Amino acid sequence: MLQTPIPALLLVAALVGCSPAGVTSETDPPSGAAPDAALPATDDPAASLTADPPESTVSTASADNSGITFADESLSFAATLPQAPADDPVVAELRREAESYLATTRTNARADFERLKRSGVTGHPWEIRVRWAYTAKASDIVSLAGEANEYTGGAHPMQRFDTHIARTSGEELRIDDMLMPKRSPSPAMTIAICEALKTAKQEQIKSATIFDEPVVCIGPEANAKTEDAKLALAPSNETDRFGGVYVFFEPYVVGAYAEGPYILTVQQGVFAEDLKPEFKALFGGEAPAWLD
């Protein structure tokens, strides 16, 4: 059972560093959100890797503790999913995606480990941390946000975002599906996201620029494109409503890695007139900022 406020995605400060603010100067889950999606404090990848690597283990999800873990000399992997009934179709789909992600990563990590071994180099295991959590629920629609932190031997870890919107039956939706055909994507939302990014940029780097070029919102020279972001529905201060959207830009997408990700909040009133009639009643009130 989801509660209000809806638990939201936790960022991994230890891996990511600073996280620039969104339109409301905040970059973490709404105030009061419970960190139910966080990995356990004792989930230290180094703790499971010894001089004599343990035998590979995989723990599949259960109704009480949805998660997948794997560790060997080439890879330490952990995926945390929201707790849900075993037959929940939404979380089941995320679990399938995580299992596929693990299968691909295991192959690639092992190949890299063996390549380094042949060249006489002792490789460090890749470290992958995935976590999903609800951001909002209204009627029979749920929204989730996911984050993956991947370290594969480069100069620093990579942070990636994904979002998932679906009916509780499992039918997937996109925010564009909720908009009228001639307003999809919503021009008002597009401009609001770009202006929110400008504000966040000013606060983070004191300049509304992307790689030293001015932020351009629309037209052929646009460099702050909504399609380069991941969008999740945000909760509302009104019961059983969506208050807006959260917008996730990964590092490197709209700035240097050192800037970190940009997570923005856009209120539903900005794009309410662009919604299809059947979805309009699901939006109302104000979305909380993605708080620190």
Summary of the structure (lengths in Angstrom):
residues: 292
radius of gyration: 19.9
end to end distance: 24.8
largest distance: 63.8
contacts: 927
relative contact order: 0.17
helix: 27%
strand: 25%
